Amino acid sequence: MKFREFTAELFSNWPVKLFSIAAAVILYFSFQIVSLDSKSFSLPLQIREGGNFVLTGQAPSYVRVTVRAKPDNLAIVQKSDIQAYIDTSLVTEAGNNTLQVKLDLKDFFTLMEPLDIQVKPYRLSLAFEKIAYKTVPVTPLFFGTPADGFEVSSWTLSPAKVQISGPESIVASVTEVHSSTVDLQERKTGFKAPVIIERSSKRIQILGVPDSSIKVDISPRLDTRRFSNLSVQSLDLDSKLKTEQALQKVTLVLSGPKKVLDSFVPDDTVVQADFSDIHEVGTYSVPLRVYIPDEFSVVSIEPPTLKVQLVENTAP
């Protein structure tokens, strides 16, 4: 057969011949795929965040990945060899966006031939918002109560404030974040402890937080107590003088540690009228002095001074 005749024969009815070749190739690869073994895995879907927008819709927690390969190749494939993820850095506007589920494969997959990997769902339509930032205070979460008679007098968290990020609508509603639980049960003394600063929402991220701790000061619980009808003792009264009438009784209100204050019994020396600057008969407004243990403080005394009539003391 001459070359011209061969060429003419080769290209005659070429659409039919091209279709036949394509069909043969498809059948060949289809047979290869059909004859493969398969493994299916339920894999956690990772959210790889980046860019100026953040996910607000609910993405599936898992996707299903099916691997088809020759039996000897498929035998070595494990669930840990594949990671499924979506890349949010590809999002360029707020609202619903369609993202492809992508796969990270171990290097040995490149040596498998033939190989077919499918993931379901393959594409996801998810809602996104512009990312926002905000600085908010950190508040501790206390558990239990100190021992009887004790209380938390102060606490200090380090850091006292943190920066958060997340969807604009959620960040706008956050006014504070909390620490992990701090146990106060039966405490009598102050302490320092490590804490974890916790997110108020899964959509909120806490940025750049180093090791966090709390310092708690615990002290005896203060209380107040009223003592009525207390007698007043004369202090430094000139021997040439005397009071015309018995000194008026007073009411004293003290503050101090509850347990000690509850057991305190004032005697006649607790409240004293100071006559040290008076040396003549007459009517005086005499200041009162209060002598109490150091752990107590005076809240009030009524009256604060006594009106006293002093007369000459004629007693031998």
Secondary structure, 3 states (H helix, E strand, C coil): CCHHHHHHHHHCCHHHHHHHHHHHHHHHHHHHHHCCEEEEEEEEEEEECCCCEEECCCCCCEEEEEEEECHHHHCCCCHHHEEEEEEHHHCCCCEEEEEECEEEECHHHHHCCCEEEEEECCEEEEEEEEEEEEEEEEEEEEECCCCCCEEEEEEEEECCEEEEEEEHHHHHHCCCEEEEEEECCCCCCCEEEEECEECCCCCCEEECCCCEEEEEEEEECEEEEEEEEECCEEECCCCCEEECCCCCCEEEEEEEEHHHHHHCCCCCCCEEEECCCCCCCEEEEEEEEECCCCCCEEEEEECCEEEEEEEECCCC
